[in-house]
Amino acid sequence: MKFNRQKLEYPVLMMTLTFFFLCSFGALADSTRAACGVTDNGEGPNTGIHLQAAFPELPKLNELLGLFQSPGDSSRWYAMLKDGSVYWFDNKPRASKLNLFISIVSQVENSGEQGLLGLAFHPEYSSNHELFLSYSNKSGDSVISRFTKAAKLPISIKTEQQIIRVKQPATNHNGGNIAFGPDGYLYIGFGDGGGAGDRYKNGQNTQTLLGSMLRINVDDSETYTVPKDNPFVGNAAFLPEIYAYGLRNPWRWSFDIKTAELWLADVGQNKYEEVDIIKAGKNYGWPIMEGKHCFRASSCDQQNLVLPIAEYDQSAGDCSITGGFVYRGQQVKALEGHFIYGDYCTGRILSTVKKTEQRYITTEIQQTNMSIGSFAQGLDGEVYILNTYGLAGEGIYRFADAASADNCR
């Protein structure tokens, strides 16, 4: 997520947040109509697609940044809030009660782009009860910790085992998303350390964990070990945890539950937002490139760089891409195989789908007035949109086809 940029430095940050937050209040009717209206150019997958409030009776979820289901259990959702708290609720359309699952509010720095930024259930959660959280601590550092659920909830903060702590030179570009891959390893996405224009020169620095996608094994020790097949193991020029690098601020990424491909949204600087498919050992170009374009010069050396599979510019007011999920649900057949993502500033929802190995098609699905901070995916493959600064009962949306239009809120 990008709340500030070179032209939006920190005094303006909270004003920007307040603006988007108030817009969510002041434009409720417009937001609702925009969310339910269909923007159809006759060429994309959006014909007959609507959004509807998924859990309209839930209490307000302030700064909702994540919604998760634990492996093998679709009966509950776990809502992750930026302040450091996680609540669970029943997976029922009329769910109305929030139950505290874990709170680390006392040790989370919740300001600007800092906060509780990631959650991942261990693949064997049903038996080992391990939960991993990614957060900014009171010193502003990025922390990845393991917590263990006992018989009684909420989970005790005393069960914390810190496995990674990374010094952050600035308050922005934390990244912070975490997820277990199909291989059972924990993947971690960190931004370039913040500032603007790669101020701290971490984008191409392979002696730091910043600006990279990491891959670690959390099962063989109290902290972690490095998988032997990580791409740079044995190469002294790279830290062995690095799986891929050259990232600016990976704000939300996920594995396709069908193909296992890792789709990532990387927030741009001043002109372009990009979508990448992350592969082992690859360099994604920042700050040599912004999207598919040279960042600092009219020409630049693109040898050995992987360019985005999709991008969009900021000419229409877009400014911060929010990554999502590849749709594998049943509600909207037209979205099958489409990576669903959006822009935080304009509320546009887009999709990119692979046609061939070299050809991807991007389409605008809908234009909304939401402040889209994140997306979610159920075990059934359905994708949800999280209006991070939405009103009570209007924060979580799902896709529905035309037959469900009467339920559109």
C-alpha positions in Angstrom: 0.0 0.0 0.0 1.3 3.5 -0.8 -0.1 6.3 1.3 2.8 8.6 0.5 5.1 9.1 -2.4 7.7 11.6 -3.6 5.0 14.2 -4.2 3.1 13.2 -1.1 5.5 13.4 1.8 4.7 12.8 5.4 2.8 15.9 6.6 0.3 15.3 3.8 0.0 11.6 4.7 -2.6 11.8 7.3 -4.5 14.4 5.4 -4.6 12.0 2.5 -5.8 9.2 4.7 -8.5 11.4 6.2 -9.6 12.4 2.8 -10.2 8.9 1.6 -11.8 8.0 4.9 -14.2 10.8 4.8 -15.0 10.1 1.2 -16.1 6.7 2.3 -18.6 8.3 4.6 -19.7 11.2 2.5 -20.2 9.2 -0.7 -21.9 6.1 0.7 -24.8 6.2 -1.7 -22.5 6.9 -4.6 -20.1 4.2 -3.5 -22.9 1.7 -3.3 -24.3 2.6 -6.7 -20.8 2.5 -8.2 -20.0 -0.8 -6.6 -23.3 -2.3 -8.0 -23.1 -0.7 -11.4 -21.4 -2.6 -14.3 -18.7 -0.9 -16.4 -18.9 -2.9 -19.6 -16.9 -2.3 -22.7 -18.2 -5.4 -24.4 -14.7 -7.0 -24.5 -13.8 -7.9 -21.0 -15.1 -10.4 -18.4 -17.3 -7.8 -16.6 -20.6 -8.2 -18.5 -23.2 -9.0 -15.9 -20.8 -8.9 -12.9 -21.9 -7.1 -9.8 -20.5 -6.6 -6.3 -22.5 -7.2 -3.2 -21.8 -6.8 0.5 -20.8 -10.2 1.7 -21.4 -9.7 5.4 -23.7 -6.7 5.8 -24.5 -7.2 9.5 -21.0 -7.3 10.8 -19.8 -4.5 13.1 -17.4 -2.0 11.6 -13.9 -3.4 11.0 -11.5 -0.4 11.2 -8.6 -0.5 8.8 -9.3 -4.1 7.6 -6.2 -5.3 5.8 -6.8 -9.0 5.5 -9.4 -11.7 5.6 -8.4 -15.4 5.8 -9.6 -18.9 6.3 -7.5 -21.5 8.0 -6.4 -24.6 6.0 -9.2 -27.1 5.5 -11.8 -25.0 7.5 -14.2 -22.8 5.6 -16.6 -22.3 8.5 -14.9 -19.2 9.8 -13.2 -16.0 8.6 -10.3 -14.3 10.3 -10.3 -10.5 9.9 -6.9 -8.8 10.3 -6.9 -5.1 11.3 -4.0 -2.8 10.9 -3.9 -1.9 14.6 -2.7 -5.4 15.5 -5.9 -7.2 16.3 -7.5 -10.2 14.5 -11.1 -11.3 14.9 -13.0 -14.3 13.8 -16.6 -14.6 12.7 -18.8 -17.3 11.2 -18.8 -17.7 7.5 -22.5 -16.9 7.1 -24.0 -14.0 5.1 -25.8 -12.7 8.2 -22.9 -13.1 10.6 -23.1 -10.2 13.1 -20.6 -11.1 15.9 -16.9 -10.5 16.0 -14.8 -12.7 18.4 -11.2 -11.7 19.4 -8.7 -14.3 18.0 -5.4 -12.5 18.9 -4.3 -9.0 19.7 -0.8 -7.7 19.5 -1.9 -4.0 19.6 0.5 -3.2 22.4 3.5 -4.0 20.3 2.4 -2.7 16.9 3.3 0.7 15.5 0.1 1.6 13.6 0.8 4.8 11.7 1.0 5.5 8.0 2.1 2.4 6.2 3.1 0.6 9.4 0.9 -1.8 11.3 -0.1 -5.4 11.3 0.5 -6.2 7.6 0.4 -9.9 7.2 -1.0 -13.2 8.5 -0.5 -16.8 7.5 -1.8 -20.0 9.0 0.7 -22.9 8.9 -0.4 -25.6 6.4 -0.7 -28.0 9.4 -2.6 -25.5 11.5 -5.3 -28.0 12.5 -2.6 -30.1 14.3 0.2 -27.7 15.2 -2.0 -24.6 15.8 0.8 -22.3 14.5 -0.1 -18.8 13.2 2.4 -16.3 11.7 2.1 -12.6 11.8 4.0 -9.8 10.0 4.0 -6.4 11.7 5.8 -3.2 12.4 7.1 -3.0 15.9 7.3 0.1 18.1 10.8 0.8 16.7 9.5 0.7 13.2 11.2 -2.5 12.3 9.5 -5.3 10.4 8.9 -8.5 12.4 7.8 -11.9 11.5 6.7 -14.0 14.4 5.1 -17.4 15.2 2.2 -17.7 17.7 0.6 -20.9 19.0 -3.1 -21.3 19.6 -4.1 -23.0 22.9 -7.5 -24.4 23.8 -8.8 -21.1 25.0 -9.0 -17.9 22.9 -7.7 -15.3 22.3 -4.2 -16.6 21.5 -1.8 -15.5 24.1 0.8 -12.9 23.1 3.2 -14.8 25.4 3.4 -17.6 22.8 5.3 -15.3 20.4 8.5 -16.6 18.8 10.2 -14.0 16.7 11.8 -15.5 13.6 12.8 -12.5 11.5 13.4 -8.9 12.4 14.5 -6.4 9.7 15.5 -2.9 10.3 13.4 -0.4 8.3 15.2 2.9 7.4 11.8 4.7 6.7 8.2 4.3 7.6 6.9 3.4 4.1 7.4 0.6 1.6 7.2 -2.1 4.3 5.5 -4.7 2.1 4.8 -7.2 4.8 2.5 -9.7 3.1 3.3 -13.3 4.0 1.9 -16.7 2.8 2.8 -20.3 2.7 3.5 -21.6 -0.8 2.3 -24.9 -2.2 5.8 -26.2 -1.3 5.1 -25.7 2.4 7.7 -22.9 2.7 6.9 -19.4 4.1 7.2 -16.6 1.5 7.7 -13.0 2.7 7.6 -9.8 0.6 9.5 -6.7 1.7 9.7 -3.3 0.0 12.8 -1.3 -0.7 13.0 0.4 2.7 11.0 3.5 1.8 11.6 7.1 1.0 11.3 7.7 -2.7 13.3 6.8 -5.7 15.0 3.9 -3.9 16.6 6.4 -1.5 18.4 3.7 0.4 19.6 1.8 -2.7 18.1 -1.5 -1.7 16.2 -2.4 -4.9 19.3 -4.0 -6.4 21.2 -4.7 -3.2 21.3 -8.4 -2.7 23.0 -8.1 0.7 19.8 -7.0 2.3 16.4 -8.7 2.7 14.7 -5.5 1.6 13.3 -5.1 -1.9 12.9 -8.9 -2.2 10.7 -11.9 -2.0 12.0 -14.3 0.6 11.5 -18.0 1.0 12.2 -19.8 4.3 11.5 -23.1 6.1 9.9 -22.5 9.5 9.6 -26.2 10.5 13.2 -27.2 11.3 14.1 -24.8 14.1 12.6 -22.2 16.5 13.4 -19.5 14.0 14.0 -20.7 10.4 16.3 -22.4 8.0 17.0 -21.7 4.3 15.6 -24.2 1.8 18.5 -25.9 0.0 16.9 -25.3 -3.4 16.6 -21.5 -2.9 18.0 -19.9 -6.1 21.0 -18.2 -4.5 22.1 -20.7 -1.9 26.0 -20.9 -2.2 26.3 -17.6 -4.0 28.1 -15.1 -1.7 26.7 -12.1 -3.7 23.2 -12.9 -2.4 21.6 -13.5 1.0 20.3 -17.1 0.8 16.8 -16.2 1.9 16.2 -14.2 -1.3 13.9 -15.9 -3.8 13.5 -13.0 -6.2 14.5 -9.3 -6.0 14.2 -5.8 -7.6 10.9 -5.0 -5.9 9.8 -1.5 -4.8 6.8 -2.2 -2.6 5.0 -5.5 -3.1 1.6 -4.6 -1.8 -0.4 -7.9 -1.8 0.5 -11.0 -3.7 -0.8 -14.6 -3.8 -0.4 -18.1 -5.2 -2.9 -19.3 -7.8 -4.5 -22.2 -6.1 -4.8 -24.1 -9.4 -1.4 -23.4 -11.1 0.8 -22.4 -8.0 2.0 -19.3 -9.9 2.9 -16.4 -7.6 1.1 -13.2 -8.8 2.3 -9.9 -7.3 1.4 -6.2 -7.4 4.3 -3.9 -7.1 3.5 -0.2 -6.2 5.1 2.2 -8.6 6.8 5.6 -8.1 5.1 8.4 -10.0 3.9 7.0 -13.3 3.3 3.2 -13.4 1.8 0.4 -11.4 2.7 -3.1 -12.2 1.7 -6.8 -12.0 4.5 -9.5 -12.0 4.6 -13.2 -11.9 7.4 -14.1 -9.5 9.8 -16.8 -10.4 12.9 -18.1 -8.6 16.1 -16.2 -9.0 14.6 -13.4 -11.2 15.3 -9.6 -11.0 12.2 -7.5 -11.4 14.0 -4.3 -12.2 13.4 -1.6 -9.5 14.9 1.0 -9.6 16.2 0.5 -13.1 12.7 0.2 -14.3 9.3 1.5 -13.2 6.8 -0.9 -14.8 8.1 -1.5 -18.4 9.8 1.9 -18.5 13.2 3.2 -17.7 13.0 5.0 -14.4 15.8 7.6 -14.4 17.0 7.7 -18.1 15.7 7.6 -21.6 17.5 4.3 -22.0 18.7 1.7 -19.5 20.2 -1.8 -19.5 17.4 -4.2 -19.3 19.5 -7.3 -19.7 18.5 -10.1 -17.3 15.5 -8.1 -16.0 12.0 -9.5 -15.9 9.4 -6.9 -17.0 5.8 -6.9 -15.8 3.2 -9.0 -17.4 0.8 -6.0 -17.0 0.9 -2.3 -16.0 -1.3 0.8 -15.9 -0.3 4.4 -15.7 -1.5 7.1 -13.3 -3.0 9.5 -15.8 -6.6 8.8 -14.6 -5.8 9.4 -10.9 -4.7 5.9 -10.0 -1.7 6.0 -7.7 -1.3 2.7 -5.7 -1.9 -0.8 -6.9 -3.4 -3.4 -4.5 -2.8 -7.0 -5.4 -5.3 -9.7 -5.2 -6.0 -13.3 -6.2 -6.5 -15.4 -9.3 -10.3 -16.2 -9.4 -11.1 -19.9 -9.0 -14.6 -19.6 -7.7 -18.0 -20.6 -9.1 -20.1 -17.5 -8.8 -18.8 -15.7 -12.0 -17.6 -18.1 -14.6 -16.3 -15.3 -16.8 -13.6 -14.5 -14.2 -12.1 -18.0 -14.1 -8.3 -17.6 -14.3 -8.3 -13.8 -14.0 -6.0 -12.2 -11.5 -8.2 -9.7 -9.7 -6.6 -6.5 -8.3 -7.4 -2.8 -7.9 -6.2 0.7 -7.2 -6.3 2.2 -3.7 -6.8 5.8 -4.8 -9.5 5.4 -7.4 -11.2 2.2 -6.4 -10.9 0.7 -9.9 -11.0 -3.1 -10.0 -9.1 -4.7 -12.8 -8.3 -8.2 -14.0 -5.4 -9.7 -15.9 -5.6 -13.1 -17.5 -3.0 -15.2 -19.3 -3.8 -16.0 -22.9 -0.4 -17.5 -23.8 3.0 -17.5 -22.1 3.8 -14.1 -23.8 0.3 -12.6 -24.0 -1.8 -11.2 -21.1 -5.0 -9.2 -21.3 -6.0 -6.6 -18.8 -9.6 -5.3 -18.4 -11.3 -2.9 -16.1 -14.0 -4.8 -14.3 -15.6 -2.0 -12.3 -15.1 1.6 -11.2 -15.9 2.0 -7.5 -15.4 4.7 -4.8 -13.8 2.2 -2.5 -10.4 2.6 -0.8 -9.3 -1.0 -1.6 -6.6 -1.9 0.8 -6.6 -5.6 0.2 -8.4 -8.6 -1.3 -9.2 -12.1 0.1 -9.9 -15.5 -1.2 -11.9 -18.3 0.3 -11.0 -22.0 0.2 -13.7 -22.2 -2.5 -11.7 -19.9 -4.8 -14.1 -16.9 -4.5 -12.5 -13.5 -4.3 -13.5 -10.7 -1.9 -12.8 -7.0 -2.0 -11.8 -5.2 1.2 -12.9 -1.6 1.4 -10.3 -0.7 4.1 -11.9 2.6 5.0 -15.5 1.6 4.4 -18.6 2.0 6.7 -20.0 -0.6 9.0 -21.4 -3.5 7.1 -20.0 -2.2 3.8 -16.4 -3.2 4.2 -16.3 -6.7 2.5 -17.6 -7.2 -1.0 -17.9 -10.3 -3.2 -18.6 -10.8 -6.8 -22.0 -12.0 -8.0 -23.4 -12.6 -11.5 -26.5 -10.9 -12.9 -28.8 -13.5 -11.3 -27.7 -12.1 -7.9 -28.3 -8.4 -8.9 -31.2 -8.1 -6.5 -28.8 -8.7 -3.6 -26.4 -6.0 -4.8 -25.9 -3.4 -2.0 
